[in-house]
Amino acid sequence: MPDLLLELFSEEIPARMQRKAAEDLKSLVTNALVEAGLPYEGAKAFATPRRLALHVAGVPAGSAATRDERKGPRVGAPEKAVEGFLRGAGLASIDEAQIQSDPKKGDFYVAVIEKPGRSAIDIIADFMPGILRGFPWPKSMRWGTTSTRWVRPLHSIVASFGPETEEPEVVPFEFDGIRSGKTTRGHRFLADEAFDVRRFDDYAMGLEKHKVVLDADRRKDIILNDAKDQALALGLELVEDPGLLEEVAGLVEWPVVLTGSFDEDFLAIPDECIQLTIRANQKCFVLKNPSSGRLANRFVLTSNTIAEDGGKLIVAGNEKVIRARLSDARFFWDTDLKTKLSDNLPKLGEVKFHEKLGSVGERVKRLMALAAELAPVVGADEAKAKRAAELAKADLVSQMVFEFPELQGLMGRYYASAQGEDASVAIAIEEHYKPQGPSDSVPTDPVAVAVALAEKLDLLAGFWAIDEKPTGSKDPYALRRAALGVIRIVLENNLRLRLGAALRSALELQSADVSDPSTIVSDLLAFLGDRLKVHLRDEGARHDLIDAVFALEGQDDLLMVVRRVEALGTFISSDDGTNLLAGYKRAVNILKAEEKKDGAPVTGKPHADHLQEQAEIDLAAAIDTARADAADAVGAENFEGAMEALSRLRAPVDRFFDDILVNAGDQALRLNRLQLLAEIRDATHVVADFSKVAG
């Protein structure tokens, strides 16, 4: 079957846009093919700095003819209905419609719409200009005198279609005065001559001969492997950076890896500052000494050309820029070290956190109070937690963080350590932002845990207080991330924390006027509960078991919630649990039916005098024992023991339903047995709401 080859050749496309643009081209073209009745076998998109390309394999030579019958109004219908039918069917007059009869509905009009098949080339030529006009670039530009927009000036379009055994044809269309053809160009510097292509195989080979590696992933592999080899030759290791690798692969069509160096004196700057300076300014990788783990005074750059001097001039140019940038970084580092972190605190009062929540300085005072309150709960020294919270934001006004905001917290740790602060305080300054994503680590030092929890609880309480909650997919203040951070810190550190009390304290510290704190705390607990459900589901827990535990009141101790869910899961998967759940469901269903019939809920305890059969006598005794034992176990936080206590209900419940007629003719006896069923329901609710459990 024929293949389609497209290439859009332009000036340099920004690296960050290339991969998505290639996928957008693939999606738009293949969707248009399918909608036109041209299913395909496979498609792959490519991007380099100067071109987007698409290869679609196994496209039919043409679309099949179609015949569609569209039912219209009845004969004699109002004129407006007939006119609408004609417009929708594309008929010039009602004479072009057929009349069909229905024994029940009478005669009605039918439009028979027949569409002949079309060649794939004509179909593609029709839809391509529209795809290019509406292409979803994040940013685009106009050039010359035309109104057409593209990411950068477009130079040529390749569009060929045909089977392997024949000479492919050019798909004829025009966009912005550029007619499609079969000619492209090679590398801008190394092989800039034009050459003709026929189909994908010779296109890819032709580009390779003209010094263009079409596949971005292959360019990444070349850069990564060559960089590792050159680092190894120097006795060093490459510090891998997937984001930078993706970006650099989008800057070159023919990657050439070179190494350079900088003065060893710059190694006095923290490694992270060196790496970020070199990465941000020159898109270069850094190398480290495997024996010390510290950075070496070498870097790796990726050139887009093969230089006659072996790259010496290119390396020298990069070294010159890096030297200047590292000089700036060293100046920032030396200047910041001369100022104590505590001396930065007055400046935080001038930095606005949020117009309704005050300055960063005001927020620091809230964090100090909250961290001090949380310290005993998490096993931290109160004075250290308070000190860490006081200094946690002090690096925000340092010169290094002003230049590189990504280093906030980290630079605070460096400055605190250099200025003699306690090690736990320094660690907390860096780690109080953690975790910043699902793959990020959580703080484990107690002081860091206290400040990190204070940071996130203050954030949640503050924005809830001013009614700035996440809505739908919008979460501008990353409150979902903050909630997940609280959950992970609590669970991964096995903390016993009553979140309701902690949130209430955080809310009381807010400067915003809070009219109904109880409602806000309840809403926040529900929000955290929803985040916990997502977290537990990601960990493999059943959503119905999570709901069964959360249905109970006062579930704000996340560690206990998780342990209860785990114990419930183990119990439900056992034979005793499965059978007791079935008995519970049967009891509840009977209760619902009878309560609906009676128009009132079943209340009260069963009377011992009305227990006549041995099965109901045994069940009543078993319920009393199991409920008391389960309650004691829950009180001792022994959830496995609580489940074991409930498991002893299985046999008496089974016998009860085998031997006892609940709806006895004697109304007193019937009520007593219904009350016994209610006792089954209430006994299980000591552990979880079994009505939420599937099965």
C-alpha positions in Angstrom: 0.0 0.0 0.0 1.2 3.6 -0.6 3.0 5.7 2.0 2.8 9.4 2.7 5.8 11.5 3.4 5.5 15.1 4.7 8.3 17.5 5.6 7.8 21.2 6.7 11.2 22.9 6.4 11.7 26.2 8.2 14.0 28.4 10.2 15.0 27.1 13.6 12.1 25.8 15.7 12.5 26.4 19.5 13.7 23.1 21.1 10.9 23.1 23.7 8.2 23.1 20.9 9.6 20.4 18.6 8.4 17.1 20.1 4.9 18.3 20.7 4.7 19.9 17.3 5.7 16.6 15.7 3.0 14.7 17.6 0.5 17.4 16.7 1.3 17.0 13.0 0.9 13.2 13.3 -2.4 13.5 15.2 -3.9 16.1 12.8 -2.9 14.3 9.6 -3.8 10.8 10.7 -7.2 11.9 12.1 -7.9 13.7 8.8 -7.0 10.5 6.9 -9.3 8.3 9.1 -12.2 10.8 8.8 -11.8 10.8 5.0 -12.1 7.0 5.0 -8.4 6.3 4.6 -7.3 4.0 7.5 -3.5 3.6 7.8 -1.2 1.0 9.2 1.3 3.1 11.1 2.7 6.6 11.5 5.8 8.2 13.0 6.6 11.9 13.4 10.1 13.5 13.6 11.5 16.9 14.5 14.8 18.6 14.1 15.6 22.3 14.7 14.7 23.0 11.0 12.0 20.6 10.1 8.9 18.6 11.1 8.5 15.3 9.3 5.8 12.7 9.2 5.8 9.2 7.6 2.4 7.5 7.4 2.6 3.8 6.2 -0.1 1.7 4.5 -2.5 4.4 3.3 -5.1 3.2 0.8 -4.8 4.6 -2.7 -8.3 6.0 -2.4 -11.5 6.1 -0.4 -14.4 3.8 -1.1 -17.7 5.0 -2.6 -20.4 5.4 0.0 -24.3 5.3 -0.1 -26.3 6.8 2.8 -30.0 7.0 3.2 -31.2 10.0 5.3 -34.8 9.8 6.5 -36.8 13.1 6.2 -40.2 14.4 7.2 -43.5 12.8 6.2 -45.1 13.8 2.9 -47.2 16.9 3.4 -45.1 18.1 6.3 -44.8 21.9 6.9 -42.6 23.8 4.3 -40.0 24.7 7.0 -39.4 21.1 7.9 -39.0 20.2 4.2 -36.6 23.1 3.7 -34.5 22.0 6.6 -34.4 18.4 5.3 -33.2 19.6 1.9 -30.4 21.8 3.4 -29.2 19.0 5.6 -29.2 16.4 2.8 -27.7 18.8 0.2 -30.6 18.4 -2.2 -31.7 21.2 -4.6 -35.4 20.3 -4.5 -37.8 17.8 -3.0 -37.9 16.1 -6.4 -34.5 14.7 -5.8 -35.8 12.8 -2.7 -37.4 9.4 -2.8 -40.7 8.6 -1.1 -41.0 5.5 1.1 -44.0 4.1 2.9 -44.4 3.0 6.5 -47.5 1.0 7.4 -47.8 2.9 10.7 -46.4 6.4 9.9 -47.4 6.7 6.2 -45.3 8.1 3.4 -42.1 10.0 4.2 -39.2 11.5 2.2 -35.8 9.8 2.0 -32.6 11.3 0.6 -30.2 8.9 -0.9 -26.7 10.5 -0.7 -24.1 8.7 -2.8 -20.5 9.8 -2.6 -18.0 8.4 -5.1 -14.6 7.3 -4.0 -11.8 9.8 -4.3 -8.0 9.3 -4.7 -6.0 9.7 -1.5 -3.8 12.3 -3.2 -6.8 14.6 -3.8 -8.1 14.1 -0.3 -4.7 14.9 1.3 -4.2 17.9 -1.0 -7.6 19.2 0.2 -7.0 18.9 4.0 -3.3 19.8 4.3 -3.7 23.6 3.8 -6.3 23.8 6.6 -4.1 21.7 8.9 -1.2 24.1 8.4 -3.3 27.2 8.7 -4.7 26.1 12.1 -1.5 24.4 13.4 -1.4 24.8 17.2 1.9 26.4 17.8 2.2 28.0 21.3 3.7 31.0 19.6 3.8 31.9 15.9 4.9 34.7 13.7 4.2 36.4 10.4 6.9 37.4 8.0 7.0 39.2 4.7 3.7 40.7 3.5 1.5 37.6 4.1 -1.0 37.1 7.0 0.0 33.4 7.3 1.5 32.4 10.7 4.1 29.7 11.4 6.5 29.2 14.3 9.4 30.6 12.1 9.6 31.5 8.4 8.6 28.4 6.3 10.8 27.7 3.3 9.6 24.5 1.6 7.1 21.6 1.9 7.8 18.0 0.8 4.7 15.9 0.2 5.0 12.6 -1.6 2.6 9.7 -1.9 2.9 6.3 -3.6 3.7 2.6 -3.2 7.2 1.2 -2.9 7.1 -0.3 -6.3 6.2 2.9 -8.2 7.5 6.4 -8.5 5.6 8.4 -5.8 3.6 11.4 -6.8 3.8 14.9 -5.3 0.6 15.7 -3.3 -0.2 19.1 -4.9 -1.2 21.9 -2.5 -0.1 25.4 -1.6 0.4 27.1 1.8 1.5 30.8 2.1 2.6 30.8 -1.6 4.8 27.7 -1.0 3.9 24.8 -3.3 4.5 21.3 -2.1 7.3 19.4 -3.9 9.9 16.8 -3.4 13.0 18.9 -2.6 14.5 19.6 0.8 17.9 20.8 2.1 20.6 19.3 4.4 22.5 20.7 7.4 22.7 24.5 7.4 26.5 24.6 7.7 27.8 21.2 6.7 25.6 20.3 3.6 23.2 23.1 2.8 22.5 22.0 -0.8 19.1 21.0 -2.0 18.3 17.4 -2.9 15.2 15.5 -4.1 13.5 12.7 -2.1 11.0 10.1 -3.1 9.8 8.2 -0.1 10.7 7.9 3.6 13.6 5.5 3.3 15.7 7.5 0.8 14.5 10.7 2.6 16.1 9.6 5.9 19.2 8.3 4.1 19.5 11.5 2.2 19.3 13.6 5.3 22.0 11.4 6.9 24.3 12.0 3.9 23.6 15.7 4.3 24.6 15.7 8.0 21.1 15.6 9.5 20.1 13.0 12.1 16.3 13.0 11.8 15.3 11.1 14.9 15.5 13.2 18.1 15.9 10.1 20.3 18.8 9.0 18.2 20.4 12.4 18.6 19.9 12.1 22.3 21.7 8.7 22.3 24.6 10.1 20.3 25.0 13.1 22.7 24.7 11.0 25.9 27.0 8.1 24.8 29.7 10.5 23.4 29.5 12.6 26.5 30.0 9.6 28.8 32.9 8.3 26.6 34.7 11.6 26.8 34.1 11.9 30.6 35.4 8.4 31.0 38.5 9.3 29.0 39.1 12.1 31.5 38.6 9.7 34.5 35.3 11.5 35.3 31.6 10.9 35.3 28.9 12.7 33.4 26.2 14.3 35.6 23.2 13.3 33.7 20.4 15.8 33.1 17.4 14.4 31.1 15.8 17.8 30.7 18.9 19.4 29.3 19.6 16.4 27.1 16.1 16.8 25.5 16.7 20.5 25.0 20.2 20.1 23.5 19.0 17.4 21.1 16.5 20.0 19.8 19.3 22.5 19.1 21.4 20.4 16.8 20.9 18.4 13.6 24.3 16.8 13.6 25.5 16.6 17.2 29.2 16.9 17.9 30.3 16.5 21.6 33.3 18.5 22.9 34.7 19.1 26.3 36.0 22.3 27.9 37.3 23.4 31.3 37.1 26.3 33.8 39.3 27.6 36.6 39.5 25.2 39.6 39.0 28.3 41.9 35.4 28.3 40.9 34.9 24.9 42.6 34.7 26.8 45.9 31.1 27.7 44.8 28.5 25.0 45.7 28.2 22.4 43.0 24.5 23.1 42.4 25.3 26.8 41.6 28.0 25.7 39.1 25.8 23.2 37.4 22.9 25.6 37.2 25.1 28.5 35.9 26.6 26.4 33.2 23.3 24.7 32.3 21.2 27.9 32.1 23.7 30.0 30.2 25.5 27.6 27.9 23.3 24.5 27.8 26.3 22.4 28.8 26.6 19.3 31.0 29.0 19.1 34.0 31.3 16.3 35.1 32.1 15.0 38.5 35.0 13.3 40.2 33.8 9.7 41.0 36.1 9.4 44.0 34.9 12.6 45.8 31.4 13.0 44.3 32.1 16.7 43.8 32.1 18.5 40.4 35.3 18.6 38.4 36.4 21.8 36.5 35.3 20.3 33.2 32.1 20.6 31.2 30.6 19.0 28.0 29.1 21.0 25.2 27.2 19.9 22.1 28.1 21.6 18.8 26.0 21.6 15.6 29.0 21.5 13.3 32.3 19.8 12.6 34.9 22.4 13.0 38.1 22.3 11.0 40.2 23.0 14.1 38.6 20.1 15.9 36.3 22.4 17.9 39.1 24.4 19.7 37.5 27.8 18.8 34.0 26.6 19.8 35.3 25.3 23.2 37.3 28.5 23.8 34.2 30.6 23.2 32.1 28.6 25.6 34.9 28.7 28.2 35.0 32.5 28.0 31.2 32.8 28.6 31.3 30.2 31.4 34.2 32.0 33.1 32.2 35.2 33.1 29.0 33.6 34.4 30.9 31.7 37.1 32.6 34.9 38.1 29.1 36.4 38.7 28.1 33.3 40.7 31.1 33.5 42.9 30.4 37.2 43.5 26.8 36.3 44.5 28.1 33.5 46.8 30.8 35.7 48.5 28.4 38.6 48.9 25.6 36.5 50.4 28.0 34.8 52.9 28.9 38.2 54.3 25.3 38.8 55.3 23.8 36.6 58.1 20.5 35.0 57.2 18.9 36.6 60.3 19.9 40.0 58.9 17.7 39.3 55.9 14.6 38.9 57.9 13.5 42.6 57.9 13.6 42.5 54.1 11.0 39.7 54.0 8.5 42.2 55.4 8.8 44.0 52.1 8.1 40.9 50.0 4.4 40.3 49.4 3.3 36.7 49.8 -0.3 37.3 48.8 -2.3 40.5 49.0 -4.9 38.9 51.3 -2.3 36.9 53.3 0.3 39.5 54.0 4.0 39.6 53.5 6.6 36.7 53.5 7.7 38.2 56.8 4.3 37.8 58.3 4.1 34.2 57.0 7.5 33.4 58.7 6.0 34.4 62.0 3.1 32.0 61.4 5.5 29.2 60.4 7.5 29.8 63.6 4.4 29.4 65.8 3.1 26.4 63.9 6.4 24.6 63.7 6.9 25.1 67.5 3.5 23.6 68.1 4.1 20.6 65.8 7.7 20.0 67.2 6.7 17.8 70.2 4.2 15.8 68.0 6.9 14.9 65.5 9.7 14.4 68.1 11.6 17.6 67.2 13.4 20.1 69.4 11.0 23.0 69.8 13.7 25.7 69.8 15.4 24.3 66.7 12.1 24.0 64.8 11.3 27.6 65.6 14.7 28.7 64.5 14.5 26.8 61.3 11.1 28.2 60.5 12.5 31.7 61.2 15.3 31.3 58.7 13.5 29.1 56.2 12.6 32.0 53.8 15.7 34.2 54.5 17.5 33.1 51.4 14.7 34.4 49.1 16.3 37.9 49.3 19.8 36.6 48.7 21.6 37.5 45.4 22.1 33.9 44.4 18.4 33.0 44.8 17.4 36.2 43.0 19.5 35.0 40.1 18.4 31.3 40.3 15.0 31.0 42.1 15.3 27.2 41.7 18.0 27.2 44.4 15.7 28.5 47.2 16.1 26.5 50.3 19.3 24.8 49.1 21.2 28.1 49.3 19.6 28.7 52.7 21.1 25.5 53.9 24.5 26.4 52.6 24.4 29.8 54.2 23.1 28.5 57.5 25.9 25.8 57.6 28.6 28.3 56.8 27.3 30.7 59.5 27.3 28.1 62.2 23.6 27.2 62.5 22.7 23.8 63.9 22.9 21.0 61.3 19.1 20.2 61.8 18.2 23.8 61.3 20.2 23.9 58.1 18.7 20.7 56.8 15.2 22.0 57.6 15.8 25.2 55.6 16.5 23.2 52.5 13.9 20.4 53.0 10.9 22.4 54.2 9.7 22.7 50.6 9.8 18.9 50.1 8.2 16.9 48.7 7.6 18.9 45.6 6.2 16.1 43.5 5.3 12.4 43.6 8.9 11.3 42.9 10.5 13.8 45.3 11.8 12.5 48.7 10.2 13.6 52.0 12.0 15.1 55.0 13.0 12.7 57.7 14.9 14.8 60.2 12.3 15.8 62.9 13.1 19.5 62.7 12.7 19.4 58.9 9.5 17.5 59.3 8.0 20.0 61.7 8.8 23.0 59.4 7.8 21.2 56.2 4.4 20.3 57.8 4.0 23.9 59.0 4.8 25.2 55.5 2.1 23.1 53.9 -0.6 23.4 56.6 -0.1 27.2 56.6 -0.5 27.3 52.8 -3.7 25.2 52.9 -5.2 27.1 55.8 -4.4 30.5 54.3 -5.9 29.9 50.9 -8.9 28.2 52.4 -9.4 31.2 54.7 -9.6 33.5 51.7 -11.6 31.0 49.6 -9.0 30.4 47.0 -9.4 26.7 46.6 -8.4 24.5 43.6 -11.2 24.3 41.0 -11.3 21.6 38.3 -7.9 21.4 36.7 -6.8 24.8 38.0 -4.6 24.9 41.1 -2.4 28.0 40.8 -1.1 27.8 44.3 -0.3 24.1 44.1 -2.6 23.2 47.0 -3.1 19.7 45.9 0.6 19.2 45.9 0.8 20.7 49.4 -2.0 18.3 50.6 -0.2 15.3 49.1 3.0 16.5 50.8 1.3 16.5 54.2 0.1 13.0 53.5 3.4 11.6 52.4 5.3 13.2 55.3 2.9 11.8 57.8 2.8 8.3 56.3 6.4 7.9 55.4 7.5 9.1 58.8 4.8 7.0 60.7 3.6 10.2 62.4 0.6 10.3 64.8 -0.9 13.7 63.9 -4.5 14.8 64.5 -4.9 16.9 61.4 -8.0 18.6 62.6 -6.2 20.2 65.5 -3.2 21.1 63.4 -5.4 22.8 60.8 -7.3 24.7 63.4 -4.1 26.1 64.8 -2.9 27.0 61.3 -6.2 28.8 60.7 -6.1 30.7 63.9 -2.7 32.2 62.9 -4.0 33.6 59.6 -4.3 37.3 59.3 -7.4 36.9 57.1 -10.8 37.2 58.8 -12.2 33.7 59.3 -16.0 33.7 60.0 -16.6 30.0 60.3 -13.4 28.1 61.2 -15.1 24.8 61.9 -16.6 24.6 58.4 -13.2 25.5 56.9 -11.4 22.8 58.9 -14.1 20.2 57.9 -13.7 21.2 54.3 -9.9 21.0 54.5 -10.1 17.6 56.1 -12.4 16.4 53.3 -9.9 17.8 50.7 -7.0 16.0 52.4 -9.2 12.9 52.6 -9.7 13.0 48.8 -6.0 13.4 48.3 -5.4 10.4 50.6 -7.8 8.3 48.6 -5.9 9.2 45.4 -2.6 8.4 47.1 -3.8 5.0 48.5 -5.4 4.1 45.1 -2.0 4.8 43.5 -0.5 2.4 46.1 -3.0 -0.3 45.1 -5.6 0.0 47.9 -9.3 -0.6 47.0 -11.3 2.6 46.7 -14.3 1.0 48.4 -12.3 0.1 51.5 -11.0 3.6 51.7 -14.6 5.0 51.5 -15.7 2.4 54.2 -13.1 3.8 56.7 -13.6 7.5 55.8 -17.4 7.1 56.3 -16.7 6.9 60.0 -16.5 10.2 61.9 -13.3 11.7 63.2 -10.9 10.1 60.7 -8.1 12.8 60.8 -5.3 10.5 61.9 -3.9 9.5 58.5 -1.6 6.8 59.8 -4.5 5.1 61.6 -6.7 5.4 58.5 -4.1 3.7 56.4 -3.6 0.9 59.0 -7.4 0.4 59.3 -7.7 0.2 55.5 -4.9 -2.4 55.3 -6.5 -4.5 58.1 -9.9 -4.2 56.4 -8.4 -5.3 53.1 -6.8 -8.4 54.7 -10.1 -9.3 56.5 -12.3 -8.9 53.5 -10.1 -11.1 51.4 -10.4 -13.9 53.9 -13.3 -16.5 53.9 -14.6 -15.2 57.2 -14.6 -11.6 55.9 -16.3 -12.5 52.7 -19.0 -14.5 54.4 -19.6 -11.9 57.1 -19.8 -9.2 54.4 -22.5 -11.2 52.7 -24.4 -11.6 56.0 -24.1 -7.9 56.6 -25.4 -7.0 53.2 -28.3 -9.4 53.7 -29.1 -7.9 57.0 -29.0 -4.4 55.7 -31.1 -5.2 52.7 -33.8 -6.7 54.9 -33.6 -3.7 57.2 -34.0 -1.2 54.3 -37.0 -3.1 52.9 -38.8 -3.3 56.3 -37.9 0.3 57.2 -39.3 1.5 53.9 -42.5 -0.6 54.5 -42.9 0.6 58.0 -42.0 4.2 57.2 -39.6 4.4 60.2 -36.0 3.3 61.1 -35.5 0.3 63.3 -34.3 1.5 66.7 -33.7 0.2 70.1 -32.0 -2.9 71.4 -33.5 -6.4 71.2 -35.2 -7.8 74.3 -33.7 -10.9 75.8 -37.2 -12.1 76.6 -38.1 -12.2 72.9 -35.2 -14.3 71.9 -36.9 -17.7 71.4 -34.7 -19.7 69.0 -31.2 -20.9 69.8 -29.8 -19.3 66.7 -31.0 -15.8 67.7 -29.9 -16.3 71.3 -26.4 -17.3 70.1 -26.2 -14.3 67.7 -27.2 -11.8 70.3 -24.6 -13.1 72.7 -22.0 -13.1 69.9 -22.8 -9.6 68.8 -22.4 -8.3 72.4 -19.0 -10.0 72.7 -17.7 -9.1 69.2 -18.7 -5.5 69.5 -17.1 -5.0 72.9 -13.9 -6.8 71.8 -13.7 -4.9 68.5 -14.2 -1.6 70.3 -11.5 -2.4 72.8 -9.2 -3.4 69.9 -9.9 -0.2 68.0 -9.3 1.8 71.1 -5.9 0.0 71.4 -5.3 0.7 67.7 -5.2 -3.1 67.1 -7.2 -3.1 63.9 -6.2 -6.7 63.1 -7.6 -7.7 66.5 -10.8 -5.8 65.7 -11.2 -7.7 62.5 -10.6 -10.9 64.3 -13.3 -10.1 66.8 -15.8 -9.4 64.0 -14.8 -12.6 62.3 -16.3 -14.5 65.2 -19.7 -13.3 64.0 -19.6 -15.3 60.8 -20.9 -18.6 62.1 -23.8 -17.2 64.3 -24.8 -14.9 61.5 -24.9 -17.7 59.0 -26.9 -19.9 61.4 -29.3 -17.1 62.1 -30.2 -16.7 58.4 -30.4 -20.5 58.0 -32.8 -21.1 61.0 -34.7 -17.9 61.7 -37.6 -16.3 59.9 -37.1 -12.6 60.4 -40.6 -11.5 59.4 -42.5 -13.5 61.9 -46.2 -13.1 62.3 -45.9 -11.9 65.8 -45.1 -8.2 65.5 -43.1 -8.0 68.7 -41.0 -11.0 67.6 -40.5 -9.4 64.1 -39.3 -6.1 65.6 -37.0 -7.9 68.0 -35.4 -9.8 65.1 -35.1 -6.6 63.0 -33.4 -5.0 66.0 -31.0 -7.9 66.0 -30.1 -7.2 62.4 -29.5 -3.6 63.3 -27.1 -4.8 66.0 -25.1 -6.6 63.2 -24.9 -3.4 61.3 -23.9 -1.3 64.3 -21.3 -3.9 65.5 -19.4 -3.8 62.2 -19.5 0.0 62.1 -17.1 0.0 65.0 -14.5 -0.9 62.4 -15.8 0.5 59.1 -18.9 1.2 57.2 -19.4 -2.1 55.5 -22.2 -0.7 53.3 -19.4 1.0 51.3 -17.6 -2.2 50.7 -18.2 -3.8 47.3 -19.2 -7.4 47.2 
